[in-house]
Amino acid sequence: MKNLVIVDVKDKKQTISPDIYGHFSEHLGRCIYGGFWVGKDSPIPNIHGYNKAVVQAFKELDIPNLRWPGGCFADEYHWKDGIGPKENRKRMVNTNWGGVVEDNSFGTHEFMGLCDELGCQPYICGNVGSGTPTEMDEWIEYMTFSGESPMANLRRANGREEPWSLHYFGIGNENWGCGGNMRPEYYADLYRRFQTFVSRHGKFFKIAGGPNVDDYRWTKVVMKNAHKFIDGLSLHYYTYEYEFEDKRPATGFTKEGWYRIMRNAYRMDELIRRHSEIMDKYDPKKRIALVVDEWGNWFAPEPGTNPGFLYQQNSVCDAVVAAIHLNIFNNRSDRVRIANLAQAVNVLQAPILTEGDKIVKTPTWYVLHQYKDHMGAMLLGSSVATESAGLYEKQITVPGMNASASEKTEGGKTRYLVTLANADADSSRTVDVSLANFTGKISGARATIVTGEKMDTVNTFAKDDAVTEKALAVKILDAGTVQVELAAHSVAAITIEA
């Protein structure tokens, strides 16, 4: 069967929100401490306490937003513990993640400063599970109010005269689980109450705690009872080889394991579609965004590490899973307008791993780099014709490829970006990419590929270039068609200029 991707250049859908390419930083393991934050007195090169190499790596990705402080940690975090002189800040035990002592040296000022360094929007998740409307109201006032008020004056006393810019605010996290074990009816009413006080200080993009994976009833109840007050509804879905209670290692998996992971990654499309159908009943104009603010592979922690730190390796498998997800998000960007990969540094499917003053860009980082020009581009309708891949005798199969395509015009020149994920563990594919309804002529084409020798090849601190973004040959077949050879277990990004 011929592998063909058809991109209809006249089928312009909607702008791909840059915020789909967001990240997540929780007080978990070494994401904050030893990841983003090393302290101003650290021998590790830093910018005002932020690991300089980590900051530079994320700036290369042009990340649009960063979510903080959790995660489950958000609903045990009390923001006043993390402001003022560091020697006076309360110490606490992180009961969710490893039982370690938090000294709160990284708080609101440090996070907002990090976003300034990264040039990204802060996305803050407030405490509903163990907090109060007053606490949330005062935090918003502290961060954003410019006039005379107790919290604005407290901010000034702590060294910040001007308020920060804040657009995204989450009202609770996983309130069906670690955020309070609530029923959707109860959370919907609680959301309505809390959001009232978030709105008191201005207009913010308010994100309600949404469903766990396929809890469609949660979506229905919350949308029915609170949709008028919601700007975004979150969705959390992690990819496992088997299931949450039976997490397997990040490397060393079998071919069957590979295809189980890929099949579970592709499930994201079904989840988005079905939750969107429910949302459409209450929000037919799609004003409310579906916010996939936790996604990625979740494997067993690396041997010898604190199991509560969720430190795992990152391989070619993670690269392909990231590409599958990002293509799905792009193609569903009429409803999905924010997403956050979990997590940014040293936790779960991290783009960056650190060890002292060393950092490693993981295979996932290179895929994000390949895809970044989709941000803010116009989504184009596309279709893929390809054979499925998998273990037919065990009925574990997936689409061999998925794709997304976008268009940008700058300086009178138009470029088309087509991104491809090959989920076939063994076979390469010769792929034709054809521009339908295209009346011009292709003037140039270039491509890159991310892959490795094996399906679980990783970058390490000893060898950090086993998986990188490399040039891929592109053939221009005619005025509107190009061809690439897509290696097994790989991700490609093709830029076509017209």
C-alpha positions in Angstrom: 0.0 0.0 0.0 1.2 3.5 -0.9 1.8 5.8 2.1 0.2 9.1 1.2 -0.5 12.3 3.1 -2.8 14.7 1.4 -2.9 18.3 2.6 -5.7 20.4 1.3 -4.3 24.0 1.2 -7.8 25.5 0.7 -9.2 23.6 3.7 -8.2 26.2 6.3 -9.5 25.2 9.8 -8.4 27.4 12.6 -5.2 28.8 14.2 -3.3 26.3 16.2 -3.1 27.8 19.6 0.5 28.2 20.7 -0.6 27.2 24.2 -1.0 23.6 23.0 2.8 23.4 23.4 2.8 24.3 27.1 4.6 22.6 30.0 4.0 21.5 33.6 6.2 22.1 36.6 5.1 20.6 39.9 6.8 20.4 43.3 7.6 16.8 42.6 11.0 15.1 42.7 13.6 17.2 41.0 11.4 19.2 38.7 11.7 22.5 40.7 14.6 21.9 43.1 17.6 20.6 41.2 15.7 21.1 38.0 14.6 24.7 37.2 15.9 26.1 40.6 19.4 25.7 41.9 19.6 28.8 44.0 21.6 32.0 43.5 24.6 30.7 45.5 24.9 27.5 43.5 28.1 26.7 41.7 25.9 25.6 38.8 25.7 28.4 36.3 22.4 30.2 37.0 20.3 33.2 36.2 19.0 34.6 39.5 18.9 31.1 40.8 17.5 29.4 37.7 19.6 26.7 36.1 21.0 28.7 33.1 21.2 25.6 30.8 17.7 24.5 31.6 16.3 28.0 30.9 18.2 28.2 27.6 16.9 24.8 26.5 13.3 25.8 27.1 13.8 29.2 25.4 14.9 27.3 22.3 11.4 25.7 22.3 9.6 29.1 22.6 7.4 27.6 25.3 4.1 29.5 25.6 3.1 28.7 29.1 4.2 26.9 32.3 1.8 25.3 34.8 2.6 25.4 38.6 2.6 24.4 41.5 0.8 21.2 40.7 -0.7 18.7 40.2 -1.6 17.0 43.4 0.7 19.4 45.2 -1.5 22.4 44.3 -4.2 21.3 46.7 -1.9 21.1 49.7 0.0 24.3 48.8 -0.7 27.5 50.7 0.8 30.3 48.9 1.7 32.6 51.8 4.2 29.9 53.0 6.3 30.7 49.9 6.7 34.5 50.1 8.9 36.9 52.2 12.4 36.3 53.4 13.4 32.7 52.8 14.6 32.2 56.3 11.1 32.9 57.6 9.2 30.6 55.2 7.4 27.6 56.6 8.8 24.2 56.1 6.4 21.4 55.1 6.3 17.7 54.2 5.3 17.0 50.6 2.9 14.2 51.4 2.1 13.4 47.8 5.5 13.0 46.4 8.2 11.2 48.3 7.5 12.6 51.8 10.4 15.1 51.5 10.6 18.4 53.4 9.8 21.5 51.3 11.5 24.6 52.5 9.3 26.8 50.3 12.3 28.7 48.9 10.6 28.5 45.5 7.4 30.4 45.7 5.3 32.9 43.9 8.0 35.5 43.2 10.4 32.8 42.0 7.9 31.2 39.7 6.8 34.5 38.2 10.5 35.3 37.7 11.0 32.0 36.0 8.2 32.8 33.6 9.8 36.2 32.9 13.1 34.5 32.1 11.4 31.9 29.8 9.3 34.5 28.1 6.1 32.5 28.8 2.7 32.9 30.3 2.3 31.7 33.9 -0.5 29.2 34.4 -1.2 28.9 38.1 -3.3 26.2 39.7 -5.1 27.3 42.9 -5.9 25.3 46.0 -9.5 24.1 46.2 -9.0 20.8 48.0 -7.6 22.2 51.3 -7.8 25.9 50.6 -10.6 28.5 50.9 -12.1 31.2 48.6 -10.4 33.8 50.8 -7.0 32.3 50.3 -7.5 32.1 46.5 -8.9 35.6 46.4 -5.9 37.0 48.3 -3.4 35.2 46.0 -5.0 36.8 42.9 -4.9 40.2 44.6 -1.3 39.7 45.7 -0.2 38.9 42.1 -2.3 41.2 40.0 -3.7 44.2 41.8 -2.0 47.5 41.2 -3.9 49.7 43.6 -3.9 50.1 47.4 -4.9 46.9 49.1 -3.5 44.7 51.9 -2.2 42.0 49.5 -0.8 44.5 47.0 1.0 46.2 49.8 2.3 42.9 51.0 3.7 42.2 47.6 5.4 45.6 47.5 6.9 44.9 51.0 8.3 41.7 49.5 10.1 43.6 46.8 7.7 43.6 43.8 6.2 47.0 43.1 4.3 46.3 39.9 1.8 43.5 39.6 2.5 40.5 37.4 0.6 39.7 34.3 -1.6 36.6 34.8 -4.1 35.2 32.4 -4.5 31.4 33.1 -5.8 30.3 36.5 -6.9 26.8 37.4 -9.4 26.3 40.1 -8.3 23.1 41.7 -6.6 20.0 40.3 -8.0 16.4 40.0 -10.7 17.2 42.4 -12.2 13.7 41.7 -9.0 12.3 43.3 -6.1 13.8 45.2 -7.7 17.2 45.1 -10.6 16.2 47.4 -12.3 12.9 46.2 -15.3 15.0 45.2 -18.4 14.1 43.3 -18.9 16.2 40.1 -22.1 17.7 41.5 -20.2 19.0 44.6 -17.2 20.2 42.6 -19.4 22.1 40.1 -21.0 24.1 42.9 -17.6 24.6 44.6 -16.2 25.8 41.3 -19.0 28.3 40.9 -18.2 29.7 44.4 -14.4 29.9 44.1 -14.4 31.4 40.6 -16.6 34.3 41.9 -13.6 35.5 44.0 -11.1 34.8 41.2 -13.1 37.2 39.0 -13.2 39.9 41.6 -9.8 41.4 40.5 -10.2 41.3 36.7 -10.8 39.0 33.8 -8.9 35.7 33.9 -9.0 32.6 31.9 -10.6 30.3 34.5 -9.9 26.6 34.1 -12.2 24.1 35.8 -11.0 20.7 37.1 -12.2 18.3 34.4 -12.5 14.5 34.1 -10.1 11.7 34.8 -9.6 10.0 31.4 -13.0 8.6 30.3 -15.2 9.9 33.1 -17.8 11.3 30.7 -20.3 11.8 33.5 -17.9 14.2 35.2 -17.8 16.3 32.0 -21.5 16.3 31.6 -22.3 17.3 35.2 -19.7 20.1 35.4 -20.6 21.5 32.0 -24.3 21.3 32.7 -24.0 23.1 36.1 -21.1 25.5 35.6 -20.4 26.1 31.9 -21.4 29.8 32.0 -18.5 30.4 34.4 -15.9 28.2 32.7 -13.3 29.3 30.1 -11.4 26.0 30.1 -12.1 22.4 31.2 -9.1 20.2 32.0 -8.5 16.6 30.9 -5.8 14.4 32.3 -4.6 11.3 30.4 -1.3 9.4 30.8 -0.1 6.7 28.5 1.0 3.4 30.1 2.2 0.1 28.7 -0.5 -1.7 30.7 -2.2 0.3 33.4 -1.6 2.7 36.3 -1.2 -0.1 38.9 1.1 -2.1 36.7 3.6 0.5 35.4 6.6 -1.0 33.4 10.1 0.3 32.9 10.7 3.1 30.4 13.2 1.0 28.4 13.7 -2.7 27.7 10.0 -3.2 26.7 9.2 -5.8 24.1 7.6 -5.3 20.7 4.3 -6.1 22.2 5.0 -3.5 24.9 5.7 -0.9 22.2 2.5 -1.5 20.4 0.5 -1.4 23.6 2.0 2.0 24.4 1.3 3.3 20.9 -2.3 2.0 21.1 -2.8 3.8 24.4 -1.3 7.0 23.0 -3.7 6.9 20.0 -6.6 6.7 22.6 -6.2 10.4 23.2 -8.0 11.2 20.0 -11.1 9.2 21.1 -11.1 10.9 24.6 -10.9 14.3 23.1 -13.7 13.5 20.6 -16.1 12.1 23.1 -15.5 14.8 25.8 -15.9 17.4 23.0 -19.2 16.0 22.0 -20.5 16.5 25.5 -19.1 20.0 25.7 -20.7 20.8 22.3 -24.2 20.3 23.9 -23.6 23.1 26.4 -21.1 25.1 24.4 -21.9 24.7 20.6 -19.8 27.7 19.7 -16.7 26.1 21.4 -16.0 29.1 23.6 -14.7 26.8 26.3 -11.3 25.2 25.6 -10.5 21.6 26.4 -7.3 21.9 28.4 -5.2 18.8 28.3 -2.9 20.0 31.1 -1.4 16.7 32.0 -0.4 14.2 29.3 2.6 12.0 28.5 4.1 8.6 29.2 4.1 7.3 32.7 6.5 4.4 33.4 8.0 2.9 36.5 10.6 5.0 38.2 14.2 4.3 37.3 15.8 1.7 39.6 17.7 3.3 42.5 15.8 6.5 42.6 13.2 7.7 45.1 9.9 6.1 43.7 8.0 9.2 44.8 10.1 11.3 42.5 8.8 9.7 39.3 12.1 10.0 37.5 12.1 8.0 34.3 14.2 7.7 31.2 13.1 9.1 27.9 13.5 7.2 24.7 12.6 7.0 21.0 9.3 5.6 22.2 8.6 8.9 24.1 9.4 10.9 21.0 6.9 9.0 18.9 4.2 9.2 21.6 4.8 13.0 21.8 4.4 13.3 18.1 1.2 11.3 18.0 -0.3 13.5 20.7 0.8 16.8 19.2 -0.6 15.8 15.8 -3.9 14.9 17.6 -3.9 18.2 19.5 -3.3 20.2 16.3 -6.0 18.4 14.4 -8.4 18.9 17.3 -7.4 22.5 18.0 -11.0 23.8 17.4 -11.5 22.6 21.0 -8.0 21.8 22.4 -6.4 25.1 22.9 -4.1 24.5 25.9 -2.0 21.4 26.7 0.8 20.8 29.2 3.3 17.9 28.8 4.0 16.3 32.2 6.6 17.3 33.3 9.2 19.8 32.3 12.4 18.6 34.1 13.4 15.2 35.7 9.8 14.0 36.1 7.8 11.6 33.9 8.1 12.4 30.2 10.6 15.3 30.7 12.2 17.1 27.8 15.1 17.9 30.0 17.0 15.7 32.5 19.6 17.2 34.9 22.5 15.8 37.0 24.4 18.5 38.9 25.6 21.0 36.3 24.9 18.7 33.3 21.7 18.6 31.3 20.4 16.2 28.6 17.9 17.1 25.9 15.7 14.0 25.6 14.2 12.7 22.4 10.9 14.4 23.4 12.8 17.8 23.4 13.8 17.3 19.8 10.2 16.5 18.7 9.0 19.7 20.4 11.7 21.5 18.5 10.5 19.9 15.3 6.9 20.9 15.9 7.3 24.5 17.3 6.5 26.2 14.0 3.0 24.8 14.2 2.4 27.3 17.0 0.2 30.1 15.8 -0.1 28.7 12.3 -3.3 27.9 10.4 -4.3 24.3 10.6 -5.0 22.7 7.2 -7.2 19.7 6.6 -5.1 16.6 6.0 -5.7 12.9 5.5 -3.4 9.9 5.8 -3.4 6.6 3.8 -1.2 4.0 5.3 -1.1 0.4 6.4 -1.6 -0.3 10.1 1.2 -1.7 12.2 1.3 -4.1 15.1 1.0 -7.7 16.2 -2.0 -9.0 14.3 -2.0 -12.4 15.9 -2.5 -10.6 19.3 -4.9 -8.0 17.9 -2.7 -5.2 19.0 -2.6 -2.8 16.0 -2.4 0.9 15.4 -2.4 3.3 12.5 1.0 3.1 11.0 1.3 6.9 10.7 -0.5 10.0 11.8 0.1 13.6 10.7 -0.9 17.2 11.0 -0.3 20.1 8.7 -0.2 23.9 9.0 0.4 27.0 6.9 2.1 30.3 7.6 2.7 33.2 5.3 5.5 35.7 6.2 7.1 38.3 4.0 5.0 37.2 1.1 6.2 33.6 1.3 4.1 30.7 2.3 5.4 27.6 4.0 3.6 24.4 4.8 4.8 22.3 7.8 3.8 18.7 7.8 4.7 16.5 10.8 4.6 12.7 10.7 4.9 10.0 13.3 5.7 6.5 12.3 4.5 4.0 15.0 5.8 1.0 13.1 8.5 -0.6 15.3 10.2 -2.4 12.4 9.5 -0.9 9.0 10.4 2.3 7.2 7.8 3.9 4.9 8.2 5.8 1.7 5.7 8.7 2.1 4.4 11.0 -0.5 3.1 14.3 0.7 0.8 15.9 -1.8 -0.7 19.5 -1.7 -4.3 19.3 -2.9 -5.9 22.4 -4.5 -2.5 23.8 -4.8 -2.1 26.1 -7.8 1.5 27.3 -7.3 4.8 25.4 -7.4 6.9 24.0 -4.7 10.1 26.2 -4.6 11.9 24.3 -1.9 11.6 21.6 0.7 13.6 20.5 3.7 13.0 18.0 6.5 14.3 16.7 9.8 13.9 13.3 11.5 14.1 12.1 15.1 14.8 8.4 15.6 17.4 6.0 17.1 19.0 2.7 16.5 16.4 1.0 18.6 12.9 1.7 19.7 14.1 2.4 23.2 17.4 4.3 22.5 18.0 7.1 25.0 20.3 10.0 25.5 22.5 9.8 28.6 24.8 12.1 30.5 27.7 10.1 29.0 26.3 10.1 25.5 23.8 12.9 24.9 23.5 12.6 21.1 22.2 9.1 20.5 18.9 10.7 19.5 18.8 14.1 18.0 17.1 16.0 15.2 18.9 15.3 11.9 18.4 16.3 8.3 16.2 14.1 6.2 16.4 14.0 2.4 13.3 15.3 0.6 12.5 14.6 -3.1 10.3 17.1 -5.0 8.4 14.8 -7.3 6.3 17.4 -9.1 4.8 20.9 -8.6 2.8 19.8 -5.6 4.3 16.6 -4.2 7.3 15.7 -2.1 8.6 12.4 -0.9 10.5 11.2 2.2 11.8 7.9 3.5 10.3 7.7 7.0 12.4 5.3 9.2 10.9 2.9 11.6 10.0 4.3 15.0 10.6 7.9 13.9 9.2 11.4 13.7 9.6 13.7 10.7 8.9 17.4 10.1 8.7 18.5 6.5 8.8 22.2 5.5 7.5 22.9 2.0 8.0 26.4 0.6 5.9 27.9 -2.1 
